[in-house]
Amino acid sequence: MLALNLSMKPAIILDKSFLQGTKVARIRELATSHRLVISDALFYELLTAGEPARSRCFAKFPSDENPVDLVSHIGVLMRLEMETQRPSGRPSMHRETLRFQFNRALITPDYEIPEVCQIAIDAQGVQLCSDVLSFIERARVTPNFFPNLLHGSEAEREKARADAERAIVATGSLLSFYATLEPPNGEKHLPSSELVTDAWAIYRWLQVQMLFGLDLYVRYAGRIPDTLSDNIFKKLEHDVLDAQVLMLGCLEGAFATMEHKLQRWWRLLCPGGALYG
């Protein structure tokens, strides 16, 4: 496909809750002044959302050519940083440079995904399942870092959680932990902690994963089930996808969400950024 001279308008990372909860007019208004950025995590969520959520969300996008920017997941940016030992930059700098339009059939409730696309969606679902299991294991080690989360009165527990969130957001304490990390066998060495800042995808990945892990650990009072019901697993899939989109929003410096938890974390993570919701 042909490369484009893409607009240099500022970009916004969108999440599913924003698309679902925002009126069409607001989406179209933002599209005139900004580039709307859709990650592959959100695209997967939309395609697997079921009806009427899928058709309603796709109907909100402009029908023009290239109505949104398409960007890959955070792993692509992290691998780039490992290879170059430099920050990856804003996700919108790595958008797909191709000409496309959404299939207008996506806005019809009876649309059936073609088999070749379904195969790709199923493969992404398998990876998501693996990511959920990794997320659970990370959440289980939360008390190693914050041992007092479940002790004392409700007010004391709330303070312990708030203190933990501030520690995760604080650059100095997080980089001290980052400096102790070792890559898995056969993987490239992590960039030096002397180089890494909150402009790096690797840093934002660690930061956001710890926030979500803390949230999961507290949600289940430290007793995350070994056997997960379908309903719980779906909720954890949603957490994993939300984490990916929030990380991209942090790197972009502009994020659109209606979820109160993500809005609260965004204000901690990016106090100078642009939040839409």
N, C-alpha and C positions, 0 to 999 in steps of 0.2 A: 504494500500500500504506500501511497505517497506521503512523504514527510510534510509537515505543516509548519508555517510560521505562526506559532501559537501566541495568543495574546499574553501580554505581560501583566494583566490585571492581577491583583492580589488573590491568593487562593484560600479556600476554606475546606477543611476536612469534614465531611458529613458523616453522621451516624444514622442508624435506622430509626431511632426514636424521634430524631428531628424530622426525617421525611414523613413519618407516620403522623406526627403531631402538629405539623406546620401546614398552613393553607397554601394552595397552589400559587396564589398571587405573591406570597412572600418568597417562595422558591424562585419564581420568575424574576422578581425584583432583585434578589441577590445575584441572579445569573447575569444581570445587566452590568453589575459593577465588580463582580468577582468571578474567578474560576471555581466551579463546584467540583470538588475532588472526591472521587469514589475509589476506595481501595478494593482489592480482590476479596477481602474479608466481608465488606459490606455487600459486594455484588453476590457473593455466595449466600449471605443472609437473605437478600431480596429474592433470589431464585428459589430458595428453599422455604420461603415464608408461608406458602400456601395462600389460598384465597379467603377474603378479598385483599389481604395486605399487599401481595405482590403487584397486582394490577393497579391498585390505588397509588402505590409508591411510584411505579414507572410512569404513570399518567401525569405526575407532577413535574417531570422534567420537560424542558423545552423540546420541541420536535425538530429543532435545527440539527445541522451536521455538528458533530462533536459537542453535544449538550453538556458533557462533563469531561473532566480529565480522569483518566484511568491510571492508577498506580498500583504497584505490587505490594506485598506484605513487608513487614518490618525486617524479616530475615534477609531479604535481598539487600537492604541498606546495611545491615550488620555485616554481611559477607564482604561488601564493598569496603567497609572500614577496616576489616581484618586484612584485606589485600593491600590497601593503600596506606594504612596507618594514618588516615586522615578522616575528619568527620564527613559524613555522606552529604550533608546539606539538606535543604528542605525537600520533602517528598515530591512536591510539584516540579522540582528540577529534574525528576526522573520519570515524568509522565510518559505514557505511550504516545509516540509521534506518528499517529496514523489517522486516516479519515474513516469515520464510522457514524452510523446512526443506530439507535436502539430499534430492534424489530418492533414495529407498532403492534404486533400481535401480543406483545407482553402486557399490554393494557387490557386485554380481553380475558375474562374469567376462565374461558375454556381452552386457553393456550396450553399446548403440550410441548415440553422441552424435547428437542430432537435427540435421538439416541447418542450421537457423538458428543453432544454437550452434556448429556446425563452421565456419560462415562467419566468426563472430567470432573463433574460435580461430585460423583461418588468417590473419586480418588481424593478430592479435597476433604470429603467427609471422613475418610479413613485417617488422613493426617490430623484432622481436627480431634478425632477420638484420641489419638496418641498425645496431642497437645493437652487435652483435658487431664489425662492420667499424669502427665508431667507436672501440670499445674497443681494437682492434688498433693503430689509428693513435696513440692516446694512449700505448699501451705502447711504441711504437717511439721516442718522444721521451724515455723515461726517462733515458738517459745524459746528456741535456742538463742534468738536475738532479743526477744522481748518477753522475759519470763513472768512478768507480773500482770499480764493482760486479764487474767481471770480471777485475780485475788481481790478481796475486800468488798466494800459496798458497791452498789451500782455507780455511784458518783466516782468512786475510786477507779472502777474499771473503765468508765468513760474517759477519765483523765489519763489513764495508762494508754488507752488506745490513741487519744489525741497526741500524747507525747511520742508514741511510736510513729505516727504518721509524720509528725514534724521531723523526727530523726531521719526517716526515709527521704524526706524532701530536702533536708540539709545536705549541701554538697560535700562538706568536709567528712562527715561521718560515713556517708555512702561510699565515697572514694577510698576511705580507709578499708572498708570491707572489700571493695572491688580489687584493691591491690593484693588481697590474699587469694584471689581466684586463680585456678589453673585450668587451661583448656583440656577437653577430653583427649585421650591418646590419639595421635594422628592429626589433630586439628592445629591450625595456625595459632601462634602465640597471641594473646590478647594485647591490644595497644597499651602502652605504659599508662599507669594512673597519672603520671605527670603531664600527659597529653590530653587526657579525657576531660571533657566538660559536659554541661547539660545540653550542648549542641550536638552531641554524639548519639546516634541511634542505640549503641551498646549501653550507654549510660541510661537513656530513657527506658530501654527494655528492662534493665535491672530495677530501676525505680518503680515502674508501674507494676511489674510482676510482684514486687514485695508488697505494694499497696493492696493488690487484689488477693494475695495470699493471706495477708493480715485480716482482710475482710472475711474471707472464707473461714479462717480459723476461729474468729470471734463469732461468726454466724452460727457455727455448730458447737460453740463452747469447747473447742478442742477435741470434739468427738466426731471427726469426719467419718462417715460410714465407710466400711470396707466394701460393702455391696451397695451399689447405687441403683435406685429406681430410675425408670426412663424419665420421669419428671425431673428428678434431681440432676440427672446427666444433661438434660436439655438446658437447665439453668446454668450449669457449669460451662457448657458450650457457649452460651450467651456471654458469660464472663470472659472466656478466652477471646472471643471475637471483639468484645468491647475493649479489652486490654490492647489488642492490636490497633484498633482505630484510635484510641486515646493516645497511644504512643506516637502515631503519625501526626495527630493534632498537636502534640507538644513540639514536635520537630518543625511543623509548619508555622506554629505560632498563632493559629486560628482554628477554632473548633466549633462545630454546631451539634448540640445535643439537648435533649429534653430530660434526660435522666438526672435526678437530683444528686445521686452519688457521684456521677462523672463530673457534673458541674462543680461540686464541692472540691473534688480532687484537682480539677483543672485550675481552680483559683489558688490552690496550694502550689501546684506544679509550675504554673505559668501566670504569675500575678500581673505581668505586663502584657499578656496576650489578649487576643480578641475572642470573646465567647459569644456565641449566638444560640439563643434558646428561649 
